[in-house]
Every structure is written in C-alpha cells, then in structure tokens.
C-alpha cells in the first residue's frame, strides 16, 4: 500500500483486523487523509475544529501508533522530538520547512532506487539497512513556490 486507504477501505481493514470502526479511529484517519503529515497534537486540533468527537491527545497518539503498526501510516524522522506521521507509506523524500514547521513530499522514484541500490551494496559498517528515510531540512528561498 502506498497511500492511506479511503474511508470505506479503512473500515474494511479495521474489520479484517478485528477492530471496531469507532468514531475516534474514523476521525483520526479522516484527519490524516486531510493533513497528510501531522503530529498527534495537530490531528487532535483538526478533530476538535471539525467537531467530530471528543478525544484526548493520548488517545490520538495511541490510535496513530496502532494504525502505524498496521502499516497505514509511517513515522517521519524528526530532530525536534515531535513524532510526525505520514499518510504516504511508500519510500519517498521529505522536505521540512523549519520556519513553518511543515513537511512536503518529494517523490522521486529514480533517486530512491539509486539510494536503495547504493546502500544495498554499501551498507554502513556493522549495520543492515531496513529502510531509507531522507529528510531535507530547509527554509524557503525568496523565489520558492514549494510551500
């Protein structure tokens, strides 16, 4: 799976895993579909703004962790100490705007294939590479229209 499933497919996945489609799980998933990249705080704020359900940050974090373990989201590496979740699960690059605290996907399959091939042949000494996450920390240049 490369992107988080739509709501209908999400309900089906929950059912096959023996999990209930609770209003809280549905709201968290809907928020992630809308936000794309988010922390638990951001998901909770989105849910509260939309008036979906009452939910705590701890509950959002637990749901995000559970759904990530199921492979529906990925965790984005972060130097800030905040856990970020991503609804695009295929290997890809991220551009992080430090000033705006925002992520943008940078999909370049050719580059990812080159990185995977390189590290398959040249793993860091003493390590086996499980996956590759690339985070480019940036700030917007004057001419940038990325975000």
N, C-alpha and C positions, 0 to 999 in steps of 0.2 A: 504494500500500500504506500502510495506516495503522498497523498494529502489526507487530511482528516475526513472521515465519511460525512455525507449529508445526514440530516436528522433522521430520515427514515432508515437508512443503513445503520446509523448509530444505535437506534432502538433494537434492530435485529442483532447486532453484535452483542449488545448487553444481554439480550435474551439467550443467545447461544452460550454465553459465559455464566449463565445462571444469576445474573444481576438484574435488579429491578430498574426500570426507567423512571427513577424518582425525579420530582421537579428540580431538585438540586443538581443532579447529574445532567439533566437536559439543559438547564440554564448554563452550567459551566461549559458544556460543549457548544452551545449556541454562541456564547461569548468568545470562545476560542475560534470558532468559524469566522466571526466578525473581526476579531482583533488580529489573528494570525500569530503574533508574538506577544506574550504577556506574562506578567508575574501574577502570583495569587492575589495580591492586592488589586492589581488592575482588573482582573476577572471579577473580583467581588464588587468593585466600584461599578463596573459595567452592568452587573446583575442588579445592583441597587438602583442605578439610574433608570434602568428599563422597568423596574418594579416587578421583576419576575417572581422572586421568592426571597424570604429572609434567610440569610446564610452568613456564617462566620468565615473569616479568613482561614482559620484552621480547617474548616470543612472543605473549603475550596482547595486548599493545599492537599488535603487527603484525597479528594476526588481527582485532582490533576495528577498526583503521584500514581494512583491506581490506573488511570487511563494511559499514562505514560508507560507503565509496566506492561500494559496490554498492547503497546506499540502504536497507539493512536496519536501520540504527540512525541516530540523529542525535547530533551533539555538542551538549551543553548549554553555553552560555557560562558561564564561571566567572571570578570575580575572584581565586580562590585559587591559580591557576597549575596546578591539577589538571585534567586532561582528563576530563570526565564524558560518558558515553554514555547514550543513552535508547532504549528499545525501542519507544516510541510515536513514529512518524515524522510524523504529521500535525501541522500548526501548532497549537500549544497553549501555554498559560502554565505556568510553574513557580513553585512556592513553595519557597524554600530556607530550611530551618531552620538558621541559623548555629551555634547551640549544639550541635545534634545531628548536624550535617553530613549532612543528609538532604534529598532532593527529594521533592516530591509534585506530581503532575499536577493542573492546574486546567483542566478542559476547559470552555470557554465559547465555543461556536462563534459566537454572536451578537457577542460582544466582539471575537473575532478578525476577523470580517468587517468590523466597524466600523474596526478598526485598519488592515486591509488597504486599505479604501476611502479612509481618511484619508491614508495615506502614498502611495497611488497618485495622489491629487490634490495632495498637499503633500509631495513628497519633500524630504529635506534638500538644501539648495542645493549643487549640484555633484555629487550622488550619484543613483544609481538603486537603489532598494530591491530586493534579491534575495529576501529572506525576512524574516520578523519573528519574533524570539525575545524573549519577555518573561520576565524572571527577577525575581521579587519576593523580596527578601532580608528575612527575618522572624525573629522569635523568638516562642516560644509565649506567649500570654497566659494568665492563670490559668484562664479559662473555655474555652480552646480544646480541641477534641477532634479537630483535624485530624490531628496526629501529634506 
